[in-house]
């Protein structure tokens, strides 16, 4: 039986392109997790789409002996509650971003 991280990695295929997660609205911002900026949240002005700020939640430490695309871990879900943005990645890593301080921390699951 696969460990859950191995299971998710094992189903990826060459040329796999992750889906963009839907932006989440917070006050006058659209919070996005761009596929081409893995591990980063970008806040856009909801009126004009211009970037306001961004926060790096995590970095991937790549193993040079494994295919790079199998090591990716894109954000797949975002939810706002009490001025906190909660995020989940495709490998079931969880993060919390305080939308006032812009401080992010990993969550245990």
N, C-alpha and C positions, 0 to 999 in steps of 0.2 A: 504494500500500500504506500502511496506517495505521501510525504509530508505535505501539508497544504500549500506551502510556497513552491515546492517542486511540481505539484499537480498543476498549478496555474502556469508555471513556466513550461511544463511539458506540452501543453496544448497550443502554445504559440507556433506559428509556422513562418517560414521565410517570407519576407515581404509583408508581414503583419503590420497593419496600421491601426493604432488605437483610435477609438472614437473620441471626439472632443466632448467633454462634459458640459452640460448646459450651464450658462452663467447664472449666478444668483444675484438678485437685486438686494442692495442694502442702502437705505436712504437714497442719496443721489449717485450711487455707484453701481456698476455691474462688476461682480467679482468673477474672474475667469481663471481657468487652469489650462493655459495653452499647451497643446501636445508638443509643440516645438520648443517649449521652455519647461521641461520636465522638473517637477518638484517646486515650481514657482506659482504663486498666486499673483495675478495682475489685476489691479482695480482700475476700471475705466470710468470716465465721466459718462453717466447714463444719457446725458443730453447730446453729447457730440462724439463719444467713443474714444476720446483722447486718454492716454494713460495718465493716472494720477500718482500711483505708487505701486510697488511690487515687493513681495517678501519671498525669500527662498526658504522653503520648509525643510528640504532634505537634498542631499547629494547622493548620487550613486557611485560607489567605489567599484569600478569595473575590474574584473579579473581578466587579464590579457589572454588567458588560455581558453576562454569561453566566448561564444558569439555575443557581440555587444547587444543585439536586439533581444536576446533571451534574458538579459539582465535589467532591462528597462522596468520601471515601476511607475506607471502613470496614475494620476489622480482620476478616480472614477466616480466619486460622489462628493457632494458638498451640501451642507445644511447649516442654516443660521439659527441660533437660539441664544437669547440673552446677550446679544452683542458679541457672540463667539461664533467663529466659523469652524465647523467640524468637518474633517476631510477623511476620506478613505482611499487607499490606493488599490491597484489591481492585485497586489500581493498581500492584501489585508493588513497594511500598516495604517495606523490612525494618528491624526494630528489635530490640534486645537490651535486656532489663531485668534488672539484677542484683537478685535477690530478697532479698538481705541488705541492701544499701545503698539500694535503691530508685532507683538511678541508671540512666537509660535513655540509649541512644545509637542513632543510625541506623547501619545496616550497608550497605556497598556491595554491589552484586550484579553 
